[in-house]
Amino acid sequence: MNGIDAWGFATDGPESAGTHRDRTPDPTAGPGHAMPRTEPRPANAGPRAAAGEAPEPQRTARAALTRILEPGDETTGRWLREMGPEALWHTLSDDDADLPTGASPTKIAGLRLRATRAHPTADLDAVTALGGRFICPGDDEWPGQLDDLGDGRPIGLWVRGTANLRLWALRSVAVVGARACTEYGAHLAATLSAGLADRGWTVVSGAAYGVDGAAHRGTLAADGATIAVMASGVDHPYPRGHTELIGRIAGQGLVVAELPPGDHPTRSRFIQRNRVIAALTRGTVVVEAELRSGSLVTARRAQTLGRFTMGMPGPVTSGLSAGVHQLLRGEAAVVTDADEVIELVGSIGDLAPERQGQTRIRDLLDPVAALVLEALPARGTADTGHLAQEAGTPRDVTRAKLFELLSLGFVQRCGDRWELARRAEATGGSRRGGT
């Protein structure tokens, strides 16, 4: 029986290699193995939720765990996979509960201290009041490609906006780059994103200053789909200067976060946010980046996940392009516009148009006429016999081609002799070796 992979493409069967996310994971596999899309059902679980949704006790437990655990922590992600969300929440909330296998008492003590501030019902009510929701693995809206993060996948995602996250992510590209970008970088990010939006692709970025903001604005201006992945709660706009922009994204697109409402960003959370951007999208484009840049972290994570990694080159004298150029010396592909991006990440047949220079009338001459034209001296005149000898063509053929060239405006007659017409467009300002 045919299946559907995480990107929405048909598979040959439920066990198609490397694409189907519903298979049960090997318990001996490392942290990079594919995670199951549904959670084991504990014996004490409440009534089952509607089809395509995680049971409510699991949803509540996962909401609580987003307040307790740090995003991307693979150790606690392993505990979550092995114990299930409800059991893990109980363990972290009860000082007398047994520790997870191999857990450090110091780490558990810190997490139990955090657990005292977890009020999942209040967080769920808060996101609902914003017109948002909390989605979990097992929900129809959960993007299956996030399971590629293994034990580092998000516990759940807090979402603002009315669109379906899974469907939008199926055709999505990350556009990232420097916060302190140049006008060149901002222009590239905006035009690239608008071009992707015009072709029906979703643009994903981090709502930061610089390239991120330009990418979101370019998409919104084109009335396209854009997703902002935050390093804070969905109700905590960051940076503050982008409060209005993030509000527009929530109205026209989607704002997504691993952290619960009201939570604030930290340096490590920005880094972990980048892994979600890399996993969520078909490919990542870096517009401008220094040699040490968070956008390069996104691109390299995309490479390890098997996603397309692309870069837009800039001036070799610019430090803001140095990181991109270093990326391009590796496995990243050079792209200059939306068509070239879609050629890589899109379906078979989504080819970028062939690039050609300006066509001149001289390019359309047949080979013999071109030889005769080349035989004419740059200055002065020549008779038909001399031109035939220079061109290596019979005299009658040379004469016929000269009259063709005359009709096209390339040459002019001076009695029985011929010379180049004094027209810049026809001669290009030079003869042999000219352009």
C-alpha positions as CSV (number, residue, x, y, z in Angstrom):
1,M,0.0,0.0,0.0
2,N,1.3,3.4,-0.9
3,G,2.1,6.0,1.8
4,I,3.0,9.7,2.1
5,D,6.3,10.9,3.3
6,A,7.0,13.9,5.6
7,W,7.1,16.2,2.6
8,G,3.8,15.1,1.2
9,F,5.2,12.9,-1.7
10,A,3.9,9.4,-2.4
11,T,6.1,6.5,-1.3
12,D,6.2,3.0,-2.8
13,G,5.1,1.5,0.5
14,P,4.9,2.0,4.2
15,E,8.6,1.1,4.6
16,S,10.1,3.3,1.9
17,A,13.7,3.9,2.9
18,G,14.5,7.1,4.6
19,T,11.2,8.9,4.0
20,H,8.3,7.3,6.0
21,R,8.0,8.8,9.5
22,D,5.4,6.4,10.9
23,R,7.7,3.5,11.4
24,T,8.6,2.4,15.0
25,P,12.2,3.5,15.8
26,D,14.9,1.1,16.7
27,P,15.4,1.5,20.5
28,T,19.1,0.9,20.1
29,A,19.5,3.7,17.5
30,G,21.4,6.8,18.2
31,P,20.0,10.3,18.8
32,G,19.7,11.0,15.1
33,H,17.1,8.3,14.4
34,A,13.7,9.1,13.1
35,M,11.1,9.6,15.8
36,P,7.7,8.0,15.8
37,R,4.9,10.4,14.9
38,T,2.6,9.1,17.7
39,E,3.3,8.7,21.4
40,P,2.9,5.4,23.3
41,R,-0.4,5.4,25.1
42,P,0.0,5.1,28.8
43,A,-2.3,2.8,30.7
44,N,-3.8,5.6,32.7
45,A,-4.4,7.9,29.7
46,G,-7.8,9.6,29.4
47,P,-10.2,9.3,26.6
48,R,-8.8,9.4,23.1
49,A,-8.8,12.7,21.3
50,A,-10.3,13.2,17.9
51,A,-8.5,11.6,14.9
52,G,-5.4,13.4,14.0
53,E,-4.8,14.9,17.5
54,A,-2.7,13.8,20.4
55,P,-4.7,12.8,23.6
56,E,-5.3,15.8,25.8
57,P,-3.3,14.5,28.8
58,Q,-0.3,14.2,26.5
59,R,-0.9,17.7,25.1
60,T,-1.1,19.1,28.6
61,A,2.1,17.3,29.7
62,R,4.0,18.4,26.7
63,A,2.8,22.0,27.3
64,A,4.2,21.7,30.8
65,L,7.5,20.3,29.6
66,T,8.1,23.2,27.2
67,R,8.2,25.4,30.4
68,I,10.7,23.0,32.1
69,L,13.0,21.6,29.4
70,E,15.4,23.6,27.2
71,P,14.8,23.4,23.4
72,G,17.1,20.9,21.6
73,D,18.3,19.1,24.8
74,E,18.8,15.6,23.4
75,T,19.3,14.0,26.9
76,T,15.8,15.1,28.1
77,G,14.5,14.3,24.6
78,R,15.7,10.7,25.1
79,W,13.8,10.6,28.4
80,L,10.7,11.9,26.7
81,R,11.0,9.2,24.0
82,E,11.5,6.4,26.5
83,M,9.1,7.5,29.2
84,G,6.4,9.4,27.4
85,P,5.4,13.0,28.2
86,E,3.0,12.3,31.1
87,A,5.4,10.0,33.0
88,L,8.3,12.5,32.5
89,W,6.3,15.4,33.7
90,H,5.3,13.4,36.8
91,T,8.9,12.5,37.4
92,L,10.0,16.1,37.2
93,S,7.1,17.3,39.4
94,D,7.5,14.7,42.2
95,D,10.7,14.8,44.4
96,D,10.1,11.2,45.4
97,A,9.8,9.8,41.9
98,D,12.5,7.6,40.5
99,L,15.1,9.3,38.3
100,P,15.3,8.6,34.6
101,T,17.9,6.1,33.5
102,G,21.4,7.7,33.7
103,A,20.1,11.1,34.9
104,S,22.3,13.4,36.9
105,P,20.8,14.3,40.3
106,T,22.1,17.8,39.8
107,K,20.3,18.1,36.5
108,I,17.1,16.6,37.9
109,A,17.2,19.0,40.8
110,G,17.4,22.0,38.5
111,L,14.5,20.7,36.3
112,R,12.4,20.0,39.4
113,L,12.9,23.6,40.5
114,R,11.7,24.7,37.1
115,A,8.7,22.4,37.3
116,T,7.3,24.4,40.1
117,R,6.6,27.2,37.6
118,A,4.8,25.0,35.0
119,H,1.1,25.8,34.7
120,P,0.2,24.2,31.4
121,T,-3.5,25.0,31.6
122,A,-2.8,28.7,32.0
123,D,-0.3,28.6,29.1
124,L,-2.8,26.8,26.8
125,D,-5.5,29.3,27.8
126,A,-3.1,32.2,27.0
127,V,-2.2,31.0,23.5
128,T,-5.9,30.3,22.8
129,A,-6.7,33.9,23.9
130,L,-4.2,35.0,21.2
131,G,-6.0,33.1,18.6
132,G,-3.3,30.5,18.6
133,R,-2.8,26.8,19.6
134,F,-0.3,24.3,20.8
135,I,0.5,21.4,18.4
136,C,2.2,18.1,19.2
137,P,3.7,15.1,17.5
138,G,0.7,13.0,16.5
139,D,-1.4,16.0,15.4
140,D,-2.4,16.4,11.7
141,E,-0.8,19.8,11.7
142,W,2.6,18.5,13.0
143,P,5.3,18.8,10.3
144,G,6.8,15.3,10.1
145,Q,10.1,16.6,8.8
146,L,10.9,17.9,12.3
147,D,11.2,14.2,13.4
148,D,14.5,14.2,11.5
149,L,16.0,16.0,14.6
150,G,15.7,12.8,16.5
151,D,15.8,13.3,20.3
152,G,16.4,17.0,19.6
153,R,13.0,17.5,18.0
154,P,10.7,20.1,19.6
155,I,8.5,18.9,22.5
156,G,5.7,20.7,20.8
157,L,5.1,24.0,19.0
158,W,3.2,27.1,20.0
159,V,1.6,28.7,16.9
160,R,-0.1,32.0,16.1
161,G,-1.9,32.4,12.8
162,T,-4.7,30.6,11.0
163,A,-2.8,28.6,8.3
164,N,-1.9,25.0,8.6
165,L,1.8,24.7,9.6
166,R,2.3,21.3,8.1
167,L,0.9,22.2,4.7
168,W,2.8,25.5,4.5
169,A,6.1,23.8,5.5
170,L,5.8,21.3,2.7
171,R,6.9,24.0,0.2
172,S,9.1,26.2,2.2
173,V,12.6,27.7,2.0
174,A,14.5,29.4,4.8
175,V,16.1,32.8,4.0
176,V,18.6,33.8,6.6
177,G,21.6,36.1,7.0
178,A,23.3,38.8,8.9
179,R,21.5,41.1,11.4
180,A,23.7,44.0,10.5
181,C,23.3,43.5,6.7
182,T,24.1,45.9,4.0
183,E,21.6,47.6,1.7
184,Y,22.7,45.0,-0.9
185,G,21.9,42.1,1.4
186,A,18.5,43.6,2.4
187,H,17.6,44.1,-1.3
188,L,18.6,40.5,-2.2
189,A,16.6,39.1,0.7
190,A,13.5,41.0,-0.1
191,T,13.5,40.4,-3.8
192,L,14.4,36.7,-3.4
193,S,11.6,36.2,-0.9
194,A,9.1,38.1,-3.0
195,G,10.1,35.9,-6.0
196,L,9.6,32.7,-3.9
197,A,6.2,34.0,-2.7
198,D,5.1,34.7,-6.3
199,R,5.9,31.0,-7.1
200,G,3.8,29.7,-4.2
201,W,6.6,29.0,-1.8
202,T,6.6,29.7,1.9
203,V,9.5,31.8,3.3
204,V,10.7,30.9,6.7
205,S,13.0,33.1,8.8
206,G,13.7,34.2,12.4
207,A,12.2,37.7,12.5
208,A,15.5,39.2,13.5
209,Y,16.9,42.5,12.3
210,G,18.7,42.6,8.9
211,V,18.2,39.8,6.4
212,D,15.4,38.0,8.4
213,G,13.3,41.1,8.6
214,A,13.9,42.0,4.9
215,A,12.8,38.4,3.9
216,H,9.6,38.6,5.9
217,R,8.8,42.1,4.5
218,G,9.5,41.0,0.9
219,T,7.1,38.1,1.3
220,L,4.4,40.2,2.9
221,A,4.7,42.8,0.2
222,A,4.1,40.1,-2.4
223,D,1.1,38.9,-0.4
224,G,2.8,35.6,0.2
225,A,3.2,33.0,3.0
226,T,5.8,33.5,5.6
227,I,6.7,31.8,8.9
228,A,8.6,33.4,11.7
229,V,10.3,30.9,14.1
230,M,10.9,32.7,17.4
231,A,13.5,32.2,20.2
232,S,10.9,33.4,22.7
233,G,7.2,32.9,23.3
234,V,4.8,33.7,20.5
235,D,3.4,36.6,22.6
236,H,6.8,38.0,23.3
237,P,8.0,39.9,20.2
238,Y,11.8,39.9,19.9
239,P,13.5,42.1,18.8
240,R,11.2,44.8,20.2
241,G,11.8,46.9,17.2
242,H,10.0,44.2,15.1
243,T,6.8,44.1,17.2
244,E,4.7,45.5,14.4
245,L,6.3,43.2,11.8
246,I,5.8,40.1,14.0
247,G,2.2,41.2,14.4
248,R,1.7,41.4,10.7
249,I,3.3,38.0,10.3
250,A,0.8,36.6,12.8
251,G,-2.0,38.1,10.9
252,Q,-0.9,37.1,7.4
253,G,1.3,34.1,8.1
254,L,2.4,32.1,11.1
255,V,4.5,32.8,14.2
256,V,6.0,29.6,15.7
257,A,7.9,29.0,19.0
258,E,9.1,26.1,21.1
259,L,8.9,28.2,24.2
260,P,5.6,28.8,26.0
261,P,3.8,32.2,26.1
262,G,5.7,34.9,27.9
263,D,9.1,33.2,27.9
264,H,12.2,35.2,26.8
265,P,15.0,34.5,24.4
266,T,18.6,33.6,25.4
267,R,21.8,33.1,23.4
268,S,21.4,29.3,23.4
269,R,17.7,29.5,22.5
270,F,18.6,31.5,19.3
271,I,21.0,28.7,18.3
272,Q,18.4,26.0,19.0
273,R,15.8,28.0,17.1
274,N,18.0,27.7,14.0
275,R,17.8,23.9,14.0
276,V,14.0,24.2,13.7
277,I,14.3,26.5,10.8
278,A,16.7,24.1,9.1
279,A,14.6,21.0,9.7
280,L,11.2,22.7,8.8
281,T,12.2,23.7,5.3
282,R,13.3,22.1,2.0
283,G,16.4,24.2,1.9
284,T,18.3,27.2,3.4
285,V,19.5,30.3,1.6
286,V,22.2,32.4,3.3
287,V,22.2,35.9,1.9
288,E,24.9,37.7,3.9
289,A,27.0,36.3,6.8
290,E,30.3,36.9,8.5
291,L,32.7,34.0,9.2
292,R,31.0,33.7,12.7
293,S,27.3,33.8,12.1
294,G,24.2,32.1,13.4
295,S,22.9,31.9,9.9
296,L,25.9,29.6,9.0
297,V,24.8,27.4,12.0
298,T,21.4,27.1,10.3
299,A,23.0,26.3,6.9
300,R,25.3,23.6,8.3
301,R,22.5,22.1,10.3
302,A,20.5,21.9,7.1
303,Q,23.4,20.1,5.5
304,T,23.5,17.5,8.2
305,L,19.8,16.9,7.8
306,G,20.1,16.4,4.1
307,R,18.4,19.6,3.1
308,F,19.6,21.9,0.3
309,T,22.1,24.6,1.3
310,M,22.5,27.7,-0.9
311,G,24.3,31.0,-0.7
312,M,24.0,34.3,-2.6
313,P,27.5,35.7,-3.3
314,G,28.5,39.2,-2.6
315,P,31.6,41.4,-3.0
316,V,34.8,39.6,-2.0
317,T,35.9,42.7,-0.2
318,S,32.9,42.6,2.2
319,G,33.3,40.9,5.5
320,L,29.6,40.3,5.5
321,S,30.0,38.0,2.5
322,A,33.0,36.1,3.8
323,G,30.9,33.5,5.6
324,V,28.7,32.9,2.5
325,H,31.7,32.5,0.3
326,Q,33.2,30.0,2.8
327,L,30.0,28.1,2.7
328,L,30.0,28.1,-1.1
329,R,33.5,26.6,-1.2
330,G,31.9,23.5,0.6
331,E,28.7,21.8,-0.4
332,A,26.5,24.8,-0.8
333,A,25.1,25.9,-4.2
334,V,25.3,29.3,-5.7
335,V,21.9,30.9,-6.3
336,T,21.1,34.4,-7.5
337,D,17.3,34.5,-7.7
338,A,14.1,32.6,-6.8
339,D,14.1,30.5,-10.0
340,E,17.5,29.1,-9.2
341,V,16.4,28.2,-5.7
342,I,13.3,26.5,-6.9
343,E,15.3,24.5,-9.4
344,L,17.1,22.9,-6.5
345,V,14.3,22.5,-4.0
346,G,11.3,22.1,-6.3
347,S,9.9,19.2,-8.2
348,I,11.3,17.7,-11.4
349,G,10.9,20.2,-14.2
350,D,11.1,23.3,-12.1
351,L,14.1,24.6,-14.1
352,A,15.5,28.0,-14.0
353,P,15.5,29.9,-17.3
354,E,18.7,29.7,-19.3
355,R,20.9,32.7,-18.8
356,Q,22.0,34.5,-22.0
357,G,23.7,37.8,-22.8
358,Q,22.1,40.4,-25.1
359,T,21.7,39.1,-28.6
360,R,23.0,41.3,-31.4
361,I,22.2,41.3,-35.1
362,R,25.8,40.3,-35.8
363,D,25.2,37.1,-33.8
364,L,22.5,36.1,-36.2
365,L,24.7,36.1,-39.3
366,D,25.4,32.8,-41.0
367,P,29.1,31.6,-40.8
368,V,30.0,32.6,-44.4
369,A,28.6,36.1,-44.0
370,A,30.5,36.4,-40.7
371,L,33.8,35.4,-42.4
372,V,33.3,38.0,-45.2
373,L,32.5,40.7,-42.6
374,E,35.6,39.8,-40.6
375,A,37.7,40.1,-43.8
376,L,36.9,43.8,-44.2
377,P,39.6,46.2,-42.9
378,A,39.0,48.3,-39.8
379,R,39.7,51.4,-41.9
380,G,39.8,51.9,-45.6
381,T,38.2,49.9,-48.4
382,A,38.8,46.6,-50.2
383,D,37.6,45.1,-53.5
384,T,35.6,41.9,-53.8
385,G,38.6,39.9,-55.0
386,H,40.7,40.8,-51.9
387,L,37.8,40.1,-49.6
388,A,37.2,36.7,-51.2
389,Q,40.9,35.8,-50.7
390,E,40.9,37.0,-47.1
391,A,37.7,35.1,-46.2
392,G,38.6,32.0,-48.2
393,T,35.3,32.0,-50.1
394,P,34.6,31.9,-53.8
395,R,34.3,35.4,-55.4
396,D,30.6,35.0,-56.4
397,V,29.7,33.8,-52.9
398,T,31.7,36.7,-51.4
399,R,29.9,39.2,-53.6
400,A,26.4,37.7,-52.7
401,K,27.3,37.9,-49.0
402,L,28.5,41.5,-49.3
403,F,25.1,42.5,-50.7
404,E,23.4,40.7,-47.8
405,L,25.7,42.7,-45.4
406,L,24.8,45.9,-47.2
407,S,21.1,45.3,-46.8
408,L,21.6,44.7,-43.1
409,G,23.6,47.9,-42.7
410,F,27.0,46.3,-41.9
411,V,28.9,47.5,-45.0
412,Q,28.7,50.2,-47.6
413,R,29.8,50.5,-51.2
414,C,32.4,52.9,-52.5
415,G,32.2,52.4,-56.2
416,D,33.7,48.9,-56.8
417,R,35.1,48.7,-53.3
418,W,33.6,47.9,-49.9
419,E,34.1,49.3,-46.4
420,L,32.5,48.9,-42.9
421,A,29.5,51.0,-42.3
422,R,30.2,53.7,-39.7
423,R,27.5,52.6,-37.3
424,A,28.4,51.8,-33.7
425,E,25.7,49.2,-33.3
426,A,26.5,47.4,-36.5
427,T,30.3,47.2,-35.9
428,G,30.4,47.3,-32.1
429,G,33.0,50.0,-32.3
430,S,35.7,47.5,-33.4
431,R,36.3,44.6,-35.7
432,R,38.6,41.7,-34.9
433,G,38.5,40.7,-31.2
434,G,35.6,43.1,-30.5
435,T,32.5,42.3,-28.5
